[in-house]
């Protein structure tokens, strides 16, 4: 199936793009490899000039990039602008700090001198999703290009115009052809790329199923991989939570990006003594959101990314209800053109219900009541996922205690400020492995070489 750019607001096809043929794919890989041979010898200062220029170009053309995201995957325009600006911030961050992050590290052996030095792997293959069509690309391009790697990228099939625009960004910024390459390829062709000996590392952000497949293929080829997969983050409301501050975060945490975020708040777990107040206020706040054109800044509830995503989410809700869950609100598609779904709240979800384990990638709230803090922690940990989570309490020490007890890669206390350029992002369990962003993000695909100097005679054998 070709790459299709379809506006989810009205279902109209904007453009289609054919997959690369075998010769075109080979040419792309050969160019990426040839460019690496020179790019790895450029200085950090030279790389930083290009990466910083890309950041500046994104800032100068925020609306152009943002409108592409809104057209192709339905992101509300104000959120799209925010994504573009944040993507630029990530690029600028690595331009500024890449050299210091990868500077040699002095060690202190008992005898002689030693240090660790960093060098790039080579050509990296990155498979990225549609839900943040620029941010996902910026957080692999910024660090890995600054590290001296080159990258070839398979972006999601529904955002080809975003993918092409981001590749052009690097050419406009002065990067040599082959430093950053967009590949319009099929899933089958992805296997060819992973198997290719010129590819030295594989990074994926996507579903658990995609992660299993891509990680297995990389493992068969003994290639390092990093995986940022799904999530079913707990939003833990303790009995002393300040609901005036908690409710707005609950709405944002579930409905930002139409609920289509790996680390979105998905399982809302409230201690019994505050549960009724919380869910009543949460329902009222969600009911105030108005569906509409995502290009309109007054719209507060946009479409899902594709018709297929809507159909899948509706099927998940139906299965949950058949499994005994109760619908507190929503549950159906909205009666209007486009891939719109009613904001939905599911309650009374028991462990045998598929909804207890599934990730809902869209405007669906799973709500649970628990006896106390200990029960909240236990339920939060009873998940196959371990990406993020949050706890809401007026006692910060209590919040830190709960955060430490929840098994995830990230926990947030009285906020869900998921991502900053300087903070590592990633999870455990079925949410994947490895980290992006921050100092840790640039370390994923560099060789850490020990260099030791000792002036000594060799030991005598025998």
C-alpha positions in Angstrom: 0.0 0.0 0.0 1.4 3.4 -1.0 1.8 6.3 1.5 -1.4 8.2 1.7 -2.0 11.7 3.0 -5.6 11.8 4.1 -7.2 14.7 6.1 -8.9 13.0 9.0 -11.1 16.0 9.5 -13.1 15.3 6.3 -11.7 12.1 4.9 -10.3 13.7 1.8 -7.2 12.3 0.2 -4.6 15.0 -0.2 -1.7 13.2 -1.9 -0.3 9.7 -2.4 3.3 8.6 -2.7 4.7 5.3 -4.1 7.2 3.2 -2.2 10.8 3.4 -3.3 11.8 0.6 -5.7 14.8 -1.6 -4.9 17.3 0.5 -6.9 16.1 3.7 -5.2 16.4 2.1 -1.7 19.9 0.9 -2.5 21.0 4.3 -3.7 19.7 5.9 -0.5 21.6 3.4 1.7 24.7 3.8 -0.3 24.6 7.6 0.0 23.9 7.4 3.8 27.0 5.2 4.2 29.2 7.3 2.0 28.1 10.5 3.8 28.9 8.8 7.2 32.5 8.3 6.1 32.9 12.1 5.9 30.3 13.2 8.5 32.0 11.2 11.3 35.2 13.3 10.7 33.5 16.7 10.9 33.9 18.5 14.2 31.1 18.9 16.7 31.3 22.6 15.9 30.6 22.0 12.2 27.8 19.7 13.0 26.3 22.1 15.5 26.1 24.9 12.9 23.9 22.7 10.7 21.7 21.3 13.6 21.2 24.8 15.0 20.3 26.1 11.5 17.7 23.4 11.2 16.2 24.6 14.6 16.2 28.2 13.4 14.4 27.2 10.2 11.7 25.3 12.1 11.1 28.4 14.3 11.0 30.6 11.2 8.4 28.4 9.5 6.3 27.2 12.5 2.9 27.6 10.7 4.1 25.8 7.6 5.2 22.7 9.5 2.2 22.9 11.9 -0.4 23.0 9.1 1.1 19.9 7.6 0.7 18.0 10.9 -2.9 19.3 11.3 -3.8 18.3 7.7 -2.3 14.8 7.8 -3.1 13.6 11.3 -5.6 16.0 12.7 -3.6 17.5 15.5 -5.2 20.7 16.7 -3.4 23.7 15.2 -2.2 25.2 18.5 -0.8 21.9 19.6 0.8 21.5 16.2 2.6 24.8 16.6 3.7 23.8 20.1 5.2 20.6 18.7 7.1 22.4 16.0 8.6 24.8 18.5 9.5 22.0 20.9 11.2 20.1 18.0 13.3 23.2 17.3 14.2 23.4 21.0 15.4 19.8 20.9 17.6 20.4 17.9 19.1 23.6 19.4 19.7 21.8 22.7 21.8 19.1 21.1 23.6 21.6 18.9 24.6 23.4 22.2 25.4 20.4 24.3 26.4 17.5 22.0 30.1 18.1 22.3 30.2 18.2 26.1 28.0 15.1 26.4 30.4 13.1 24.2 33.6 14.6 25.5 36.2 12.0 26.7 35.7 11.0 30.4 38.8 10.6 32.5 39.0 7.4 34.6 41.2 6.7 37.6 42.8 3.2 37.4 45.2 2.1 40.1 48.0 2.1 37.5 48.6 4.4 34.6 46.0 6.6 32.9 42.7 5.8 31.2 39.7 7.5 29.6 36.5 6.7 27.8 35.9 8.2 24.4 32.8 8.2 22.2 32.6 7.5 18.5 29.5 7.1 16.2 28.2 3.7 15.2 27.4 4.6 11.5 24.1 4.5 9.6 21.1 4.2 11.9 17.6 3.0 10.8 14.8 4.8 12.7 11.1 3.8 12.4 8.9 6.6 13.7 5.1 7.0 14.3 2.5 9.6 13.2 1.3 11.0 16.5 4.1 13.6 16.7 5.2 13.8 13.1 8.1 16.3 13.8 8.9 15.8 17.5 9.6 12.1 17.0 12.0 12.9 14.2 13.7 15.7 16.0 14.5 13.6 19.0 16.4 11.1 16.9 17.9 13.5 14.4 19.2 16.0 16.9 21.3 13.7 19.1 22.4 11.1 16.5 23.5 13.6 13.8 25.4 15.6 16.5 27.0 12.3 17.5 28.3 11.8 14.0 25.9 9.1 12.9 23.8 9.4 9.7 20.2 8.4 9.8 17.7 6.8 7.4 14.1 7.0 8.6 10.9 5.2 7.8 8.1 7.5 8.9 4.4 6.5 9.3 2.4 5.9 6.2 -0.2 8.5 7.0 2.2 11.5 7.3 4.3 11.4 4.2 4.2 15.2 3.6 5.6 15.8 7.2 8.3 13.2 6.5 9.3 14.9 3.3 9.3 18.4 4.8 11.6 17.3 7.6 14.1 15.8 5.2 14.1 19.0 3.2 14.7 20.9 6.4 18.1 19.3 6.7 19.1 20.0 3.1 18.0 23.6 3.6 20.1 23.8 6.8 23.2 22.8 4.9 23.5 19.1 5.8 25.1 16.9 3.2 22.8 14.6 1.2 22.6 11.3 3.1 23.0 12.8 6.6 19.3 12.5 7.1 17.3 10.5 4.6 13.5 9.9 4.5 12.6 6.4 3.1 9.2 5.9 1.7 9.3 2.1 2.1 7.0 -0.8 3.1 7.2 -3.0 6.2 8.8 -5.7 4.1 11.5 -3.3 2.8 12.2 -2.4 6.5 13.4 -5.9 7.0 15.8 -5.5 4.1 17.1 -2.3 5.7 17.6 -3.9 9.1 19.4 -6.9 7.5 21.8 -4.6 5.5 25.3 -4.7 7.0 25.6 -0.9 6.5 23.0 -0.4 9.2 24.6 -0.3 12.6 21.7 0.5 14.9 17.9 0.5 15.0 15.5 2.8 16.8 11.7 2.5 16.9 8.9 4.4 18.4 5.6 2.6 17.9 3.3 -0.2 19.0 4.3 -3.3 21.1 3.7 -5.5 18.0 6.0 -3.4 15.9 8.6 -3.4 18.7 8.6 -7.1 18.9 9.0 -7.5 15.2 11.7 -4.8 14.7 13.6 -5.7 17.9 13.7 -9.4 16.9 15.0 -8.6 13.5 17.7 -6.3 14.9 18.6 -9.0 17.4 19.0 -11.6 14.7 21.5 -9.2 13.1 23.2 -8.5 16.5 22.4 -4.8 16.1 21.8 -2.5 19.0 18.2 -1.2 19.2 16.2 1.1 21.3 12.4 0.8 21.6 9.9 3.4 22.8 6.5 1.5 22.7 3.1 2.0 24.2 1.9 2.9 27.6 -1.1 2.7 29.9 0.0 5.3 32.4 -1.7 5.6 35.8 -3.0 8.9 37.0 -3.2 8.3 40.8 -5.5 10.7 42.8 -4.8 10.4 46.5 -7.3 11.5 49.2 -5.6 14.9 49.8 -5.3 15.9 46.1 -6.2 19.5 45.2 -8.9 18.9 42.7 -8.9 22.5 41.5 -5.4 21.8 40.1 -5.8 18.1 39.4 -8.8 18.2 37.1 -7.3 20.5 34.5 -4.3 18.3 34.4 -6.5 15.2 34.1 -8.2 16.7 31.1 -5.0 17.7 29.5 -3.3 14.4 30.3 -6.0 12.4 28.6 -7.0 14.7 25.8 -3.8 16.3 24.6 -3.1 15.3 21.0 -6.6 13.8 21.0 -5.5 11.2 23.6 -3.0 9.8 21.0 0.1 9.9 23.1 2.2 7.0 24.4 2.6 8.5 27.9 -0.9 10.0 28.1 -2.8 9.5 31.3 -5.0 6.5 30.6 -5.9 4.7 33.8 -7.3 7.1 36.4 -7.0 5.6 39.8 -8.8 7.5 42.6 -8.8 6.6 46.4 -12.4 5.9 47.4 -12.8 8.9 49.7 -12.2 11.4 46.8 -13.4 9.2 43.9 -16.9 10.6 43.5 -15.8 14.2 43.6 -13.0 13.5 41.1 -15.0 11.6 38.5 -18.0 14.0 38.7 -15.7 17.0 38.1 -13.7 15.2 35.5 -16.8 14.2 33.5 -18.1 17.8 33.6 -14.8 19.2 32.4 -14.5 16.6 29.6 -18.1 17.3 28.5 -17.2 21.0 27.9 -14.8 20.1 25.1 -16.2 20.9 21.6 -15.4 18.9 18.4 -14.5 20.9 15.3 -12.0 21.7 12.6 -8.5 21.2 14.1 -7.4 24.2 12.0 -9.7 26.4 14.1 -8.0 27.5 17.3 -11.3 27.4 19.1 -11.7 23.7 18.6 -11.0 21.7 21.7 -11.7 18.2 20.4 -10.2 17.1 17.1 -10.5 13.9 15.0 -8.4 10.8 15.5 -5.5 10.4 13.1 -7.2 8.0 10.7 -10.5 6.2 10.1 -8.7 2.9 10.9 -7.7 4.3 14.3 -11.3 5.3 15.0 -12.6 1.8 14.0 -10.0 0.1 16.3 -10.8 2.3 19.3 -14.6 1.7 18.9 -14.0 -2.0 18.7 -11.9 -1.8 22.0 -14.7 0.1 23.7 -17.3 -2.4 22.5 -15.2 -5.3 23.8 -14.8 -3.6 27.1 -18.5 -3.2 27.5 -19.2 -6.8 26.5 -16.6 -7.8 29.1 -18.6 -6.1 31.9 -17.4 -2.5 31.9 -19.9 0.3 32.2 -20.1 3.4 30.0 -20.3 6.6 32.1 -20.3 8.7 28.9 -19.6 8.4 25.2 -18.7 5.2 23.5 -19.6 6.0 19.9 -18.4 7.8 16.9 -19.6 11.4 16.5 -22.3 11.9 13.9 -20.3 14.1 11.6 -17.8 13.7 8.8 -14.2 12.7 9.7 -12.7 10.4 12.2 -14.3 11.8 15.3 -15.1 9.8 18.5 -17.1 10.8 21.5 -15.1 11.4 24.6 -15.6 8.2 26.6 -15.4 7.1 30.2 -15.3 3.4 31.2 -15.8 2.3 34.8 -16.1 -1.1 36.6 -13.3 -2.6 34.6 -12.4 -6.0 36.1 -9.1 -7.9 35.7 -10.6 -10.3 33.2 -11.8 -7.5 30.9 -9.5 -6.9 27.9 -9.7 -3.2 28.8 -7.8 -3.9 32.0 -4.7 -4.7 29.9 -5.2 -2.8 26.7 -3.9 0.6 25.7 -6.6 3.0 24.5 -5.0 5.3 22.0 -7.6 8.1 21.9 -10.2 9.9 24.0 -11.1 7.0 26.3 -10.8 7.2 30.1 -10.5 4.1 32.2 -11.6 4.9 35.7 -10.9 2.8 38.9 -11.7 3.2 42.6 -9.3 1.8 45.2 -9.3 1.6 49.0 -6.1 3.4 49.7 -2.6 4.5 48.6 -1.3 0.9 48.8 -4.1 -0.3 46.6 -3.5 2.5 44.1 0.2 1.5 43.8 -0.7 -2.1 43.4 -3.2 -1.4 40.6 -0.8 1.0 38.9 1.8 -1.7 38.8 -0.6 -4.4 37.6 0.1 -3.5 34.0 2.1 -4.9 31.1 3.3 -1.4 30.4 5.7 0.8 32.3 6.2 4.1 30.4 5.1 6.9 32.7 2.6 7.8 35.4 1.6 10.6 37.8 0.5 11.0 41.4 -1.6 13.8 42.8 -1.3 14.9 46.5 -0.6 18.0 48.5 2.1 16.1 50.4 5.2 16.2 48.2 7.0 13.7 50.4 4.0 11.3 50.0 4.1 11.9 46.3 7.8 11.0 46.0 7.1 7.8 48.0 4.4 6.7 45.6 6.5 7.7 42.6 9.3 5.5 43.8 7.0 2.6 44.3 5.4 2.6 40.8 7.3 0.5 38.2 7.7 2.9 35.2 10.4 4.7 33.4 9.0 8.1 34.4 6.8 9.4 37.2 5.4 12.9 37.7 4.2 14.5 40.9 1.4 17.1 40.6 2.1 17.6 36.9 2.3 15.6 33.6 5.1 17.7 32.0 6.2 14.7 30.1 9.0 15.9 28.0 11.8 18.5 28.1 14.9 18.4 25.8 17.2 18.0 28.8 15.2 15.1 30.5 15.5 11.4 29.5 12.3 9.8 28.1 11.6 6.1 28.0 10.1 3.1 29.8 10.3 -0.5 31.0 8.3 -3.7 30.5 6.3 -3.7 27.3 6.9 0.0 27.0 10.4 -0.7 25.7 14.0 0.0 26.6 16.5 2.7 26.0 16.2 6.5 26.5 15.7 9.5 24.3 16.4 13.1 25.0 18.8 14.5 27.6 22.4 13.4 28.0 21.2 9.7 27.9 19.6 10.1 24.5 22.8 10.9 22.7 24.6 8.0 24.3 22.4 5.3 22.8 24.3 4.7 19.5 27.9 5.7 20.2 30.8 3.3 20.9 32.3 3.8 24.4 35.9 3.0 23.9 38.3 2.5 26.8 41.8 3.9 26.1 44.4 3.0 28.8 48.1 4.0 29.0 50.5 2.1 31.3 54.2 2.2 31.2 55.0 -1.2 32.6 56.8 -4.4 31.7 54.7 -7.4 30.7 54.2 -10.1 33.4 56.4 -13.1 33.1 54.6 -16.4 32.2 55.9 -19.4 34.0 
